[in-house]
Amino acid sequence: MMSDTQSRPLGRRERAKHDKMSRIFEAATELFLTNGYTATTTQQIADRADIAEGTLFRYAATKAELLLMVVNAQFTTAVDAGVASISDLASLPKGTPYESVVAELSARIASLVDPIVRHSIANGDNTLAYQQQVLFGASGDQHRVEGLAAANAFVDVIALVLDSCEQSDQSGGIEASAAAAADTANAVTASHAPHLPGAHRAAHMIFAAMTLELAVAIRESRGADDVIVEIRDTINIAVRGYLATRAAASGGAEGGASTTHNQDQHKGRNK
């Protein structure tokens, strides 16, 4: 049920404010994508939005704040694209061979990561500035908080994909996990899922590695394909570590024993 505030039409002043904010956001998005963060000035954004520069600062205190607003939206769009790419995948059957589990989980996580990597590399100047603002910006900045929440939501999505192998013998499986992941990605203020501690540690490792690899690659002018190869290697290592840790923690439970047995078989073939 909508509140009175939500249901009543916007007044003329509110419509005017909303229109100006939309024009500012669109102008900042276009100029950051075209010129990059460093080369774009607030005067250029104001001119493109057809407002005075002083008016712009009533809606965004700094250029950095505008960048956070723009890239937060782009990041969420990239996460949604990744989630959409895995949302209709079947669950992993119980007893799936170890190497097949590793390959499938790694591929699903790579599908989540790839859109973010490609967009970030294509807009390197914006990416570096955004990383700096999210990591070291003012602690009370609303848009920085939203950026951190979006990153946490993405970690939640990766963790849910990792956890899908736990759910493979239950109803729903990866499809249920992907649906939950989509909900998480769309709600950037969603809290962590505390029941997936091991999956979250592995997911944090993947996200941290991606963030660092992007920063280094942009400074070295490396292409997206090269970066994706490096990050996929890290994903594979993280998935193997997660599966090994989960199997060890299971203490001989059926699912963990199955995974361990498959690991032992794989090791035996390599002797």
Residue frames as qw, qx, qy, qz and C-alpha x, y, z in Angstrom:
[[0.000, 0.887, 0.461, 0.000, 0.00, 0.00, 0.00],
 [0.430, 0.422, -0.022, 0.797, 1.41, 3.38, -1.03],
 [0.250, -0.495, -0.429, 0.713, 1.72, 6.21, 1.44],
 [0.218, 0.895, 0.319, -0.221, 0.07, 9.58, 0.86],
 [0.137, -0.762, 0.381, 0.505, 3.48, 10.97, -0.13],
 [0.340, -0.132, 0.821, 0.439, 4.02, 8.21, -2.71],
 [0.317, 0.531, 0.776, 0.122, 0.51, 8.38, -4.16],
 [0.150, 0.882, 0.239, -0.378, 0.02, 12.13, -4.46],
 [0.656, 0.639, 0.129, 0.380, 1.19, 13.77, -7.73],
 [0.551, -0.189, -0.075, 0.809, 4.39, 15.79, -7.60],
 [0.062, 0.896, 0.237, -0.371, 3.90, 19.52, -7.34],
 [0.545, 0.825, -0.031, 0.146, 5.35, 21.92, -9.90],
 [0.128, -0.852, 0.498, -0.100, 8.41, 22.69, -7.78],
 [0.712, -0.298, 0.635, 0.010, 9.10, 19.00, -7.15],
 [0.812, 0.484, 0.310, 0.105, 8.69, 18.21, -10.86],
 [0.327, 0.910, -0.225, 0.124, 11.14, 20.98, -11.71],
 [0.385, -0.686, 0.614, -0.062, 13.69, 19.64, -9.22],
 [0.821, 0.012, 0.570, 0.036, 13.27, 16.11, -10.55],
 [0.688, 0.709, 0.124, 0.096, 13.68, 17.33, -14.13],
 [0.102, 0.898, -0.416, 0.103, 16.88, 19.22, -13.31],
 [0.580, -0.475, 0.661, -0.033, 18.33, 16.24, -11.45],
 [0.848, 0.292, 0.439, 0.056, 17.56, 13.99, -14.42],
 [0.526, 0.837, -0.077, 0.126, 19.23, 16.42, -16.82],
 [0.190, -0.810, 0.546, -0.093, 22.30, 16.69, -14.57],
 [0.747, -0.218, 0.629, -0.007, 22.57, 12.90, -14.29],
 [0.799, 0.510, 0.302, 0.102, 22.23, 12.40, -18.04],
 [0.310, 0.914, -0.234, 0.119, 24.74, 15.16, -18.80],
 [0.383, -0.682, 0.620, -0.063, 27.28, 13.80, -16.33],
 [0.838, 0.029, 0.544, 0.025, 26.84, 10.27, -17.69],
 [0.704, 0.687, 0.134, 0.122, 27.38, 11.38, -21.30],
 [0.165, 0.907, -0.352, 0.162, 30.41, 13.56, -20.55],
 [0.556, -0.549, 0.622, -0.049, 32.13, 11.05, -18.26],
 [0.853, 0.186, 0.480, 0.089, 31.68, 8.35, -20.91],
 [0.603, 0.772, 0.076, 0.186, 32.88, 10.62, -23.73],
 [0.211, 0.849, -0.325, 0.361, 35.67, 12.62, -22.08],
 [0.662, -0.043, -0.606, 0.439, 36.47, 10.73, -18.91],
 [0.462, -0.775, -0.386, 0.194, 36.24, 11.97, -15.34],
 [0.523, -0.388, 0.015, 0.759, 39.48, 13.96, -15.29],
 [0.212, 0.115, 0.396, 0.886, 38.79, 15.95, -18.46],
 [0.189, -0.670, -0.605, -0.386, 35.16, 16.74, -17.60],
 [0.086, 0.106, -0.364, 0.921, 34.38, 19.94, -15.68],
 [0.088, 0.517, 0.737, -0.427, 31.31, 20.81, -13.67],
 [0.229, 0.525, -0.062, -0.817, 30.80, 23.80, -15.97],
 [0.234, 0.159, -0.784, -0.552, 30.58, 21.44, -18.95],
 [0.080, -0.321, -0.938, 0.103, 28.04, 19.30, -17.10],
 [0.123, 0.571, 0.434, -0.686, 26.00, 22.37, -16.19],
 [0.243, 0.416, -0.373, -0.793, 26.08, 23.61, -19.79],
 [0.208, -0.019, -0.909, -0.360, 24.99, 20.22, -21.12],
 [0.095, -0.458, -0.844, 0.262, 22.17, 20.12, -18.54],
 [0.004, 0.604, 0.344, 0.719, 21.17, 23.70, -19.46],
 [0.506, -0.812, -0.288, 0.038, 21.51, 25.05, -15.94],
 [0.039, 0.883, -0.358, 0.301, 23.85, 27.42, -14.13],
 [0.566, 0.244, -0.710, 0.341, 26.90, 25.88, -12.46],
 [0.181, -0.265, 0.554, -0.768, 25.71, 27.24, -9.12],
 [0.797, -0.064, 0.003, -0.601, 22.43, 25.38, -9.58],
 [0.779, 0.206, -0.592, 0.001, 24.32, 22.15, -10.24],
 [0.277, 0.266, -0.724, 0.573, 26.02, 22.39, -6.85],
 [0.550, -0.206, 0.320, -0.744, 22.62, 22.44, -5.14],
 [0.932, 0.068, -0.107, -0.338, 22.08, 18.92, -6.47],
 [0.931, 0.012, -0.159, 0.328, 25.63, 17.53, -6.20],
 [0.396, -0.882, 0.095, 0.239, 28.25, 19.13, -3.96],
 [0.255, -0.626, 0.605, 0.421, 31.24, 17.96, -6.03],
 [0.583, 0.447, -0.541, -0.409, 32.18, 16.39, -9.33],
 [0.100, 0.224, -0.958, 0.152, 33.19, 13.28, -7.38],
 [0.446, 0.197, 0.659, -0.572, 29.66, 12.99, -6.02],
 [0.666, 0.480, -0.126, -0.557, 28.32, 13.06, -9.57],
 [0.375, 0.420, -0.814, -0.142, 30.77, 10.32, -10.54],
 [0.175, -0.047, 0.911, -0.370, 29.56, 8.13, -7.67],
 [0.599, 0.356, 0.357, -0.622, 25.95, 8.61, -8.75],
 [0.622, 0.532, -0.375, -0.436, 26.72, 7.72, -12.36],
 [0.334, 0.375, -0.865, -0.010, 29.01, 4.74, -11.81],
 [0.374, -0.012, 0.787, -0.491, 26.80, 3.28, -9.05],
 [0.720, 0.403, 0.184, -0.534, 24.00, 3.08, -11.62],
 [0.581, 0.549, -0.552, -0.236, 26.32, 1.62, -14.27],
 [0.001, -0.332, 0.915, -0.229, 27.70, -0.94, -11.82],
 [0.555, 0.139, 0.641, -0.512, 24.21, -2.10, -10.86],
 [0.724, 0.511, -0.113, -0.450, 23.31, -2.42, -14.55],
 [0.395, 0.513, -0.760, -0.058, 26.41, -4.55, -15.16],
 [0.240, -0.148, 0.883, -0.375, 25.58, -6.79, -12.19],
 [0.687, 0.316, 0.360, -0.547, 22.03, -7.22, -13.48],
 [0.642, 0.548, -0.427, -0.324, 23.42, -8.22, -16.90],
 [0.161, 0.385, -0.899, 0.135, 25.61, -10.85, -15.26],
 [0.440, 0.045, 0.742, -0.504, 22.75, -12.21, -13.17],
 [0.726, 0.432, 0.044, -0.534, 20.55, -12.41, -16.27],
 [0.479, 0.526, -0.673, -0.203, 23.23, -14.50, -18.00],
 [0.159, 0.172, -0.949, 0.211, 23.02, -17.26, -15.36],
 [0.494, -0.059, 0.390, -0.775, 19.40, -17.00, -14.23],
 [0.864, 0.162, -0.061, -0.472, 18.10, -19.86, -16.39],
 [0.347, 0.438, -0.829, 0.037, 20.91, -22.36, -15.79],
 [0.845, -0.278, -0.407, -0.206, 20.00, -25.77, -14.43],
 [0.583, -0.706, 0.366, -0.167, 21.11, -26.89, -10.97],
 [0.254, 0.518, -0.817, 0.010, 24.22, -29.07, -10.60],
 [0.873, -0.191, -0.363, -0.265, 23.11, -32.69, -10.10],
 [0.646, -0.624, 0.420, -0.132, 24.20, -34.42, -6.92],
 [0.854, -0.118, 0.447, 0.239, 27.35, -36.45, -7.51],
 [0.540, 0.836, -0.079, 0.057, 28.64, -34.20, -10.31],
 [0.839, 0.054, -0.129, 0.526, 32.39, -34.92, -10.78],
 [0.434, -0.673, -0.114, 0.588, 34.68, -32.52, -8.95],
 [0.319, -0.148, 0.373, 0.859, 36.31, -31.02, -12.05],
 [0.005, 0.542, 0.648, 0.536, 32.89, -30.47, -13.62],
 [0.321, -0.827, -0.421, 0.188, 31.73, -28.62, -10.49],
 [0.415, -0.508, 0.102, 0.748, 34.85, -26.43, -10.57],
 [0.233, 0.117, 0.547, 0.795, 34.44, -25.68, -14.27],
 [0.095, -0.670, -0.646, -0.354, 30.72, -24.92, -14.03],
 [0.353, -0.818, -0.317, 0.326, 30.92, -22.68, -10.94],
 [0.406, -0.370, 0.229, 0.804, 33.94, -20.86, -12.38],
 [0.156, 0.308, 0.605, 0.718, 32.09, -20.25, -15.66],
 [0.190, -0.784, -0.574, -0.138, 28.98, -18.96, -13.87],
 [0.389, -0.750, -0.128, 0.520, 31.00, -16.53, -11.76],
 [0.366, -0.128, 0.411, 0.825, 32.96, -15.42, -14.83],
 [0.063, 0.580, 0.637, 0.503, 29.63, -14.60, -16.49],
 [0.296, -0.870, -0.361, 0.162, 28.88, -12.27, -13.58],
 [0.475, -0.603, 0.126, 0.629, 32.30, -10.63, -13.64],
 [0.511, 0.201, 0.503, 0.668, 32.83, -10.19, -17.39],
 [0.123, 0.828, 0.402, 0.370, 30.35, -7.30, -17.99],
 [0.394, -0.900, -0.032, 0.184, 31.87, -5.34, -15.11],
 [0.629, -0.337, 0.364, 0.599, 35.42, -5.90, -16.33],
 [0.442, 0.419, 0.506, 0.611, 34.66, -4.86, -19.90],
 [0.041, -0.923, -0.295, -0.244, 32.81, -1.71, -18.86],
 [0.526, -0.796, 0.066, 0.294, 35.50, -0.79, -16.32],
 [0.618, -0.158, 0.409, 0.653, 38.38, -1.22, -18.78],
 [0.321, 0.606, 0.485, 0.542, 36.54, 0.72, -21.48],
 [0.151, -0.896, -0.106, -0.403, 36.13, 3.61, -19.03],
 [0.741, -0.026, -0.428, 0.517, 39.44, 3.38, -17.21],
 [0.126, 0.343, -0.239, 0.900, 39.72, 6.98, -16.03],
 [0.590, -0.445, -0.088, -0.668, 36.25, 6.80, -14.49],
 [0.881, -0.219, -0.418, 0.016, 37.01, 3.42, -12.90],
 [0.571, 0.095, -0.439, 0.687, 40.17, 4.61, -11.14],
 [0.125, -0.349, 0.173, -0.912, 38.48, 7.76, -9.85],
 [0.738, -0.367, -0.249, -0.508, 35.46, 5.75, -8.71],
 [0.815, -0.129, -0.498, 0.267, 37.60, 3.23, -6.85],
 [0.320, 0.196, -0.386, 0.843, 39.38, 6.06, -5.05],
 [0.371, -0.360, 0.039, -0.855, 36.12, 7.69, -4.01],
 [0.833, -0.305, -0.342, -0.309, 34.49, 4.45, -2.83],
 [0.789, -0.072, -0.461, 0.399, 37.56, 3.31, -0.90],
 [0.461, -0.123, -0.306, 0.824, 38.76, 6.62, 0.53],
 [0.103, -0.558, -0.286, -0.772, 35.88, 9.08, 0.19],
 [0.282, -0.339, 0.392, -0.807, 34.02, 10.78, 3.03],
 [0.019, -0.076, -0.975, 0.207, 32.48, 8.18, 5.34],
 [0.288, 0.448, 0.595, -0.602, 29.12, 9.94, 5.53],
 [0.263, 0.308, -0.443, -0.799, 28.68, 10.46, 1.77],
 [0.753, 0.202, 0.405, -0.477, 25.35, 8.89, 0.80],
 [0.766, 0.546, -0.242, -0.239, 26.52, 7.94, -2.69],
 [0.194, 0.521, -0.816, 0.155, 29.71, 6.35, -1.34],
 [0.494, -0.098, 0.739, -0.448, 27.58, 4.32, 1.06],
 [0.812, 0.395, 0.154, -0.401, 25.42, 3.24, -1.89],
 [0.535, 0.619, -0.567, -0.092, 28.55, 2.28, -3.83],
 [0.084, -0.366, 0.880, -0.291, 29.78, 0.10, -0.97],
 [0.660, 0.122, 0.559, -0.487, 26.32, -1.46, -0.68],
 [0.766, 0.522, -0.177, -0.330, 26.33, -2.23, -4.42],
 [0.322, 0.534, -0.778, 0.074, 29.72, -3.93, -4.05],
 [0.343, -0.170, 0.818, -0.430, 28.42, -5.95, -1.09],
 [0.774, 0.311, 0.254, -0.489, 25.37, -6.96, -3.12],
 [0.649, 0.559, -0.482, -0.184, 27.64, -8.20, -5.90],
 [0.032, 0.390, -0.882, 0.265, 29.62, -10.26, -3.38],
 [0.608, 0.057, 0.592, -0.526, 26.30, -11.72, -2.19],
 [0.790, 0.457, -0.117, -0.391, 25.50, -12.74, -5.78],
 [0.438, 0.517, -0.734, 0.033, 28.86, -14.53, -6.18],
 [0.232, -0.245, 0.832, -0.440, 28.35, -16.26, -2.82],
 [0.746, 0.204, 0.349, -0.530, 24.93, -17.48, -3.89],
 [0.735, 0.499, -0.401, -0.223, 26.40, -18.95, -7.06],
 [0.183, 0.432, -0.847, 0.248, 29.09, -20.73, -5.02],
 [0.431, -0.071, 0.709, -0.554, 26.41, -22.01, -2.68],
 [0.752, 0.256, -0.163, -0.585, 24.38, -23.40, -5.59],
 [0.526, 0.267, -0.807, -0.032, 26.47, -26.58, -5.55],
 [0.122, -0.052, 0.809, -0.573, 25.29, -27.11, -1.95],
 [0.560, 0.271, 0.345, -0.703, 21.70, -26.81, -3.16],
 [0.328, 0.312, -0.694, -0.560, 22.13, -29.02, -6.24],
 [0.206, -0.134, -0.968, -0.039, 20.31, -31.98, -4.67],
 [0.119, 0.470, 0.625, -0.612, 17.43, -29.85, -3.41],
 [0.335, 0.735, 0.564, 0.172, 14.53, -28.26, -5.24],
 [0.046, 0.983, 0.043, -0.172, 15.32, -24.97, -6.94],
 [0.808, -0.007, 0.182, 0.560, 19.11, -25.27, -7.07],
 [0.366, -0.087, 0.176, 0.910, 20.88, -22.64, -9.13],
 [0.048, -0.576, -0.522, -0.628, 17.59, -21.31, -10.44],
 [0.457, -0.803, -0.382, 0.029, 16.46, -20.42, -6.92],
 [0.576, -0.447, -0.009, 0.684, 19.89, -19.02, -6.12],
 [0.290, 0.207, 0.366, 0.860, 19.91, -16.92, -9.28],
 [0.205, -0.743, -0.483, -0.415, 16.45, -15.55, -8.46],
 [0.553, -0.747, -0.220, 0.296, 17.66, -14.63, -4.99],
 [0.545, -0.171, 0.175, 0.802, 20.78, -13.13, -6.54],
 [0.127, 0.522, 0.434, 0.724, 18.67, -10.95, -8.82],
 [0.390, -0.837, -0.361, -0.131, 16.71, -9.68, -5.84],
 [0.634, -0.554, -0.044, 0.538, 19.97, -8.96, -4.01],
 [0.456, 0.088, 0.298, 0.834, 21.50, -7.13, -6.95],
 [0.030, -0.658, -0.431, -0.617, 18.44, -4.96, -7.38],
 [0.497, -0.842, -0.169, -0.121, 18.40, -4.03, -3.69],
 [0.537, 0.526, -0.396, 0.528, 21.80, -2.44, -3.14],
 [0.294, -0.594, 0.426, -0.616, 21.04, -1.88, 0.51],
 [0.923, -0.187, -0.277, -0.190, 20.49, -5.61, 1.11],
 [0.463, -0.698, 0.532, -0.124, 22.46, -7.06, 4.02],
 [0.205, 0.411, -0.882, -0.108, 24.87, -9.96, 3.74],
 [0.880, -0.158, -0.303, -0.331, 23.51, -13.49, 3.88],
 [0.301, -0.675, 0.616, -0.272, 25.10, -14.66, 7.15],
 [0.900, -0.091, 0.394, -0.159, 24.37, -18.35, 6.50],
 [0.855, 0.478, -0.001, 0.202, 27.01, -18.49, 3.73],
 [0.376, -0.858, 0.263, 0.229, 30.23, -17.58, 5.60],
 [0.644, -0.214, 0.570, 0.462, 32.58, -19.78, 3.56],
 [0.486, 0.602, 0.509, 0.378, 31.01, -18.76, 0.26],
 [0.004, 0.994, 0.104, 0.017, 31.25, -15.12, 1.27],
 [0.493, -0.672, 0.383, 0.398, 34.94, -15.36, 2.08],
 [0.577, 0.099, 0.624, 0.518, 35.60, -16.84, -1.35],
 [0.282, 0.815, 0.445, 0.240, 33.33, -14.25, -2.97],
 [0.210, -0.952, 0.073, 0.208, 35.17, -11.40, -1.21],
 [0.575, -0.378, 0.519, 0.507, 38.47, -12.82, -2.46],
 [0.491, 0.433, 0.602, 0.457, 37.18, -12.84, -6.04],
 [0.095, 0.947, 0.286, 0.113, 35.82, -9.29, -5.80],
 [0.382, -0.834, 0.222, 0.330, 39.00, -7.94, -4.18],
 [0.588, -0.141, 0.582, 0.544, 41.16, -9.61, -6.83],
 [0.387, 0.665, 0.529, 0.358, 38.97, -8.18, -9.59],
 [0.087, -0.987, -0.120, 0.067, 39.18, -4.67, -8.14],
 [0.463, -0.669, 0.397, 0.425, 42.97, -4.80, -7.81],
 [0.584, 0.115, 0.635, 0.493, 43.47, -6.39, -11.23],
 [0.291, 0.839, 0.412, 0.205, 41.34, -3.66, -12.83],
 [0.202, -0.952, 0.090, 0.210, 43.37, -0.89, -11.19],
 [0.521, -0.443, 0.556, 0.472, 46.69, -2.40, -12.30],
 [0.542, 0.350, 0.656, 0.391, 45.47, -3.22, -15.81],
 [0.204, 0.935, 0.286, 0.049, 44.12, 0.28, -16.43],
 [0.258, -0.875, 0.288, 0.291, 47.42, 1.86, -15.37],
 [0.468, -0.301, 0.708, 0.435, 49.26, -0.58, -17.65],
 [0.472, 0.455, -0.255, -0.711, 46.81, 0.04, -20.54],
 [0.134, -0.058, 0.979, 0.141, 45.96, -3.65, -20.83],
 [0.449, -0.099, -0.488, -0.742, 42.88, -4.83, -22.71],
 [0.714, -0.232, 0.244, -0.614, 39.74, -6.36, -21.26],
 [0.924, 0.133, -0.329, -0.144, 40.40, -9.83, -22.73],
 [0.488, 0.368, -0.638, 0.468, 43.77, -10.04, -20.97],
 [0.271, -0.335, 0.501, -0.750, 42.23, -8.94, -17.67],
 [0.850, -0.090, -0.016, -0.518, 39.40, -11.45, -17.96],
 [0.809, 0.212, -0.536, 0.111, 41.90, -14.30, -18.42],
 [0.221, 0.335, -0.644, 0.652, 43.73, -13.24, -15.24],
 [0.492, -0.225, 0.352, -0.763, 40.54, -12.90, -13.22],
 [0.896, 0.014, -0.254, -0.363, 39.19, -16.24, -14.45],
 [0.608, 0.244, -0.676, 0.337, 42.37, -17.89, -13.16],
 [0.086, -0.248, 0.573, -0.777, 41.71, -16.30, -9.76],
 [0.735, -0.105, 0.023, -0.670, 38.08, -17.43, -9.85],
 [0.843, 0.117, -0.518, -0.086, 39.18, -21.00, -10.52],
 [0.374, 0.228, -0.696, 0.569, 41.58, -20.94, -7.57],
 [0.336, -0.199, 0.390, -0.834, 38.92, -19.44, -5.29],
 [0.831, -0.043, -0.200, -0.517, 36.33, -22.05, -6.31],
 [0.745, 0.136, -0.632, 0.163, 38.77, -24.90, -5.64],
 [0.150, 0.225, -0.627, 0.731, 39.66, -23.43, -2.26],
 [0.554, -0.166, 0.178, -0.796, 36.00, -22.99, -1.35],
 [0.875, 0.004, -0.363, -0.321, 35.10, -26.57, -2.33],
 [0.599, 0.181, -0.682, 0.379, 38.07, -27.98, -0.42],
 [0.080, -0.218, 0.524, -0.819, 37.21, -25.98, 2.69],
 [0.701, -0.113, 0.003, -0.704, 33.56, -26.98, 2.51],
 [0.841, 0.065, -0.526, -0.105, 34.42, -30.64, 2.07],
 [0.402, 0.194, -0.689, 0.571, 36.80, -30.55, 5.04],
 [0.270, -0.177, 0.393, -0.861, 34.20, -28.78, 7.20],
 [0.735, -0.111, -0.335, -0.579, 31.49, -31.31, 6.33],
 [0.382, -0.405, 0.757, -0.343, 33.15, -33.94, 8.53],
 [0.112, -0.017, 0.984, 0.138, 32.10, -36.75, 6.26],
 [0.521, 0.442, 0.394, -0.615, 28.59, -35.49, 5.53],
 [0.726, 0.370, 0.567, 0.118, 27.15, -36.98, 2.35],
 [0.441, 0.895, 0.063, 0.030, 27.63, -33.89, 0.18],
 [0.126, -0.861, 0.488, 0.068, 31.13, -33.22, 1.47],
 [0.671, -0.236, 0.689, 0.136, 32.12, -36.88, 1.20],
 [0.720, 0.568, 0.386, 0.096, 30.96, -36.91, -2.41],
 [0.269, 0.945, -0.180, 0.040, 33.06, -33.86, -3.22],
 [0.378, -0.690, 0.615, 0.053, 36.08, -35.26, -1.36],
 [0.788, 0.065, 0.604, 0.102, 35.71, -38.60, -3.13],
 [0.625, 0.750, 0.181, 0.119, 35.68, -36.83, -6.48],
 [0.009, -0.920, 0.390, -0.019, 38.76, -34.84, -5.43],
 [0.604, -0.432, 0.665, 0.076, 40.54, -38.05, -4.45],
 [0.796, 0.373, 0.461, 0.118, 39.65, -39.65, -7.75],
 [0.415, 0.903, -0.057, 0.090, 41.03, -36.62, -9.60],
 [0.248, -0.801, 0.545, 0.010, 44.26, -36.74, -7.59],
 [0.772, -0.135, 0.617, 0.076, 44.58, -40.46, -8.28],
 [0.734, 0.614, 0.262, 0.126, 44.38, -39.91, -12.02],
 [0.237, 0.933, -0.236, 0.134, 47.17, -37.33, -11.80],
 [0.636, -0.602, 0.473, 0.099, 49.63, -39.61, -9.94]]
